[in-house]
């Protein structure tokens, strides 16, 4: 009889754990977690939107510089996508939750979609350059927020993303100048 009671108690405990809220322990205050989670989720949504736009332009590139532009945009889109996991996992490490769907991304993204049937290569490069420059501004704003809350780990990651984004903007600028 005692064995049945122990088994029942373990099953009840397991059910309780499965229903428990995601509450990753952190030394950041609840305000910090809330603020940084919201800001990082907006960055994550922008990152996915920027990734898809870059990939879209990669797929639809045309013209005499096709190969060079096509390859550059493929490299840039891969770099952008690679940051998404680090962003989402950082949100979880500080006790937050992150985006869960395409719809959630659409509600948070600030990078505008481009659904045009045709975009010239020069317009693609110019639009992506501006999107990357705007993204740098957003990254800096979140970095400042992290500094306010003494979240040095998130701020440190953001510093690397700023450098990567500035490099993409630079390459897009220089590539557009040479055409």
ZAGU-581973 format. One record per residue (C-alpha): residue number from 1; residue in three letters; x, y, z. Coordinates in Angstrom, 3 decimals. Each point is the difference from the previous one (the first is absolute). Layout:
residues N
PT|n|res|px|py|pz
PT|NUM|ala|X|Y|Z
...
end
This chain:
residues 179
PT|n|res|px|py|pz
PT|1|unk|0.000|0.000|0.000
PT|2|unk|2.837|2.399|0.829
PT|3|unk|1.557|-0.631|-3.402
PT|4|unk|-3.244|1.074|-1.731
PT|5|unk|-0.111|3.205|2.047
PT|6|unk|3.632|0.826|-0.941
PT|7|unk|-0.712|-0.630|-3.686
PT|8|unk|-3.120|2.140|0.139
PT|9|unk|1.907|2.815|1.732
PT|10|unk|2.747|-0.126|-2.658
PT|11|unk|-2.574|0.141|-2.783
PT|12|unk|-1.706|2.992|1.616
PT|13|unk|3.365|1.746|0.417
PT|14|unk|0.890|-0.666|-3.660
PT|15|unk|-3.351|1.432|-1.156
PT|16|unk|0.565|3.098|2.138
PT|17|unk|3.492|0.528|-1.465
PT|18|unk|-1.358|-0.306|-3.559
PT|19|unk|-2.545|2.745|0.711
PT|20|unk|2.438|2.284|1.836
PT|21|unk|0.834|3.360|-1.581
PT|22|unk|3.367|0.436|-1.657
PT|23|unk|1.874|1.631|2.848
PT|24|unk|3.703|-0.140|-0.752
PT|25|unk|1.923|1.253|3.022
PT|26|unk|1.817|3.318|-0.492
PT|27|unk|1.510|2.674|2.196
PT|28|unk|-1.551|2.719|-2.174
PT|29|unk|-3.050|1.631|1.471
PT|30|unk|-3.460|-0.657|-1.382
PT|31|unk|-0.083|3.462|-1.593
PT|32|unk|3.304|-0.735|-1.744
PT|33|unk|-1.256|-3.324|-1.273
PT|34|unk|-3.242|1.531|-1.252
PT|35|unk|1.710|2.965|-1.680
PT|36|unk|2.827|-1.965|-1.587
PT|37|unk|-2.275|-2.856|-1.050
PT|38|unk|-2.280|2.426|-1.855
PT|39|unk|2.870|1.833|-1.659
PT|40|unk|1.796|-3.202|-0.980
PT|41|unk|-3.176|-1.509|-1.444
PT|42|unk|-0.453|3.085|-2.185
PT|43|unk|3.628|-0.404|-1.145
PT|44|unk|-0.616|-3.674|-0.667
PT|45|unk|-3.073|0.796|-2.097
PT|46|unk|2.011|2.585|-1.939
PT|47|unk|2.777|-2.530|-0.478
PT|48|unk|-2.378|-2.534|-1.525
PT|49|unk|-1.552|2.698|-2.212
PT|50|unk|3.438|1.216|-1.116
PT|51|unk|1.083|-3.586|-0.653
PT|52|unk|-3.029|-0.706|-2.185
PT|53|unk|0.322|3.289|-1.896
PT|54|unk|3.693|-0.642|-0.645
PT|55|unk|-0.785|-3.537|-1.147
PT|56|unk|-2.859|1.306|-2.180
PT|57|unk|2.361|2.419|-1.737
PT|58|unk|2.594|-2.782|-0.305
PT|59|unk|-2.568|-2.182|-1.770
PT|60|unk|-1.218|2.788|-2.290
PT|61|unk|3.310|1.630|-0.882
PT|62|unk|0.611|0.617|-3.713
PT|63|unk|2.297|1.910|-2.295
PT|64|unk|3.656|0.115|-0.977
PT|65|unk|1.280|-0.269|3.598
PT|66|unk|-2.368|-2.845|0.842
PT|67|unk|2.579|-2.469|1.250
PT|68|unk|1.822|2.418|2.314
PT|69|unk|-3.176|1.494|1.453
PT|70|unk|-1.702|-3.386|0.262
PT|71|unk|2.938|-1.459|1.956
PT|72|unk|0.398|3.057|2.236
PT|73|unk|-3.683|-0.023|0.953
PT|74|unk|0.159|-3.727|0.666
PT|75|unk|2.948|0.539|2.371
PT|76|unk|-1.762|2.888|1.698
PT|77|unk|-3.258|-1.889|0.437
PT|78|unk|1.854|-2.952|1.550
PT|79|unk|1.750|2.350|2.440
PT|80|unk|-3.315|1.621|0.940
PT|81|unk|-1.737|-3.344|0.540
PT|82|unk|2.892|-1.223|2.147
PT|83|unk|-0.703|2.715|2.594
PT|84|unk|-3.599|-1.055|0.614
PT|85|unk|0.809|-2.942|2.241
PT|86|unk|2.350|2.035|2.185
PT|87|unk|-2.623|2.740|0.327
PT|88|unk|-2.790|-2.367|0.973
PT|89|unk|2.176|-1.996|2.366
PT|90|unk|1.176|3.193|1.713
PT|91|unk|-3.626|0.933|0.671
PT|92|unk|-0.541|-3.429|1.555
PT|93|unk|3.211|0.242|2.069
PT|94|unk|-1.278|3.149|1.705
PT|95|unk|-3.317|-1.619|0.829
PT|96|unk|-2.080|1.313|-2.871
PT|97|unk|-1.962|-1.630|-2.760
PT|98|unk|0.494|0.660|-3.666
PT|99|unk|-1.922|0.150|-3.236
PT|100|unk|-1.996|-3.049|-0.903
PT|101|unk|-1.332|0.444|-3.528
PT|102|unk|0.092|1.823|-3.320
PT|103|unk|-3.031|1.973|1.177
PT|104|unk|1.884|1.082|3.115
PT|105|unk|2.907|1.127|-2.177
PT|106|unk|-2.386|1.966|-2.234
PT|107|unk|-1.462|1.807|3.013
PT|108|unk|3.429|1.036|1.310
PT|109|unk|2.119|0.597|-3.104
PT|110|unk|1.037|3.511|-0.961
PT|111|unk|1.871|-0.991|-3.172
PT|112|unk|-2.416|0.565|-2.852
PT|113|unk|-0.736|-2.837|-2.398
PT|114|unk|0.531|0.447|-3.735
PT|115|unk|-2.509|-2.025|-1.983
PT|116|unk|0.613|1.745|-3.337
PT|117|unk|0.009|-2.177|-3.093
PT|118|unk|3.234|1.613|-1.202
PT|119|unk|2.653|2.025|1.800
PT|120|unk|3.128|1.207|-1.782
PT|121|unk|3.311|-1.230|1.376
PT|122|unk|0.958|3.562|1.002
PT|123|unk|-3.276|0.460|1.867
PT|124|unk|0.476|-3.358|1.744
PT|125|unk|3.472|0.987|1.195
PT|126|unk|-1.148|3.461|1.099
PT|127|unk|-3.020|-1.349|1.870
PT|128|unk|2.010|-2.670|1.795
PT|129|unk|2.711|2.528|0.875
PT|130|unk|-2.589|2.269|1.614
PT|131|unk|-1.676|-2.922|1.776
PT|132|unk|3.369|-1.007|1.455
PT|133|unk|0.753|3.582|1.089
PT|134|unk|-3.429|0.201|1.663
PT|135|unk|0.675|-3.346|1.657
PT|136|unk|3.262|1.370|1.437
PT|137|unk|-2.003|2.819|1.619
PT|138|unk|-2.361|-2.528|1.558
PT|139|unk|2.938|-2.088|1.226
PT|140|unk|1.566|3.066|1.638
PT|141|unk|-3.285|0.851|1.740
PT|142|unk|-0.247|-3.506|1.452
PT|143|unk|3.675|0.164|0.999
PT|144|unk|-0.758|3.189|1.960
PT|145|unk|-2.934|-1.761|1.679
PT|146|unk|2.261|-2.906|0.948
PT|147|unk|2.508|2.449|1.467
PT|148|unk|-2.771|1.572|2.101
PT|149|unk|-0.843|-3.422|1.424
PT|150|unk|3.651|-1.093|0.323
PT|151|unk|-0.532|-2.902|-2.400
PT|152|unk|3.566|-0.165|-1.292
PT|153|unk|-0.398|-3.383|-1.689
PT|154|unk|-2.814|1.164|-2.294
PT|155|unk|1.819|3.285|-0.630
PT|156|unk|3.124|-1.921|-0.978
PT|157|unk|-1.895|-2.098|-2.534
PT|158|unk|-1.605|3.127|-1.419
PT|159|unk|3.416|1.597|-0.510
PT|160|unk|0.946|-2.854|-2.329
PT|161|unk|-3.311|0.277|-1.867
PT|162|unk|0.559|3.732|-0.453
PT|163|unk|3.400|-0.684|-1.547
PT|164|unk|-1.438|-2.659|-2.334
PT|165|unk|-2.879|2.253|-1.034
PT|166|unk|2.264|2.968|-0.643
PT|167|unk|2.164|-2.226|-2.174
PT|168|unk|-3.021|-1.102|-2.031
PT|169|unk|-1.061|3.636|-0.482
PT|170|unk|3.539|0.903|-1.060
PT|171|unk|0.158|-2.835|-2.555
PT|172|unk|-3.412|0.951|-1.387
PT|173|unk|1.086|3.640|-0.283
PT|174|unk|3.289|-0.793|-1.735
PT|175|unk|-1.600|-2.538|-2.315
PT|176|unk|-2.636|2.489|-1.117
PT|177|unk|2.680|2.658|-0.651
PT|178|unk|1.924|-2.207|-2.401
PT|179|unk|-2.903|-0.576|-2.371
end
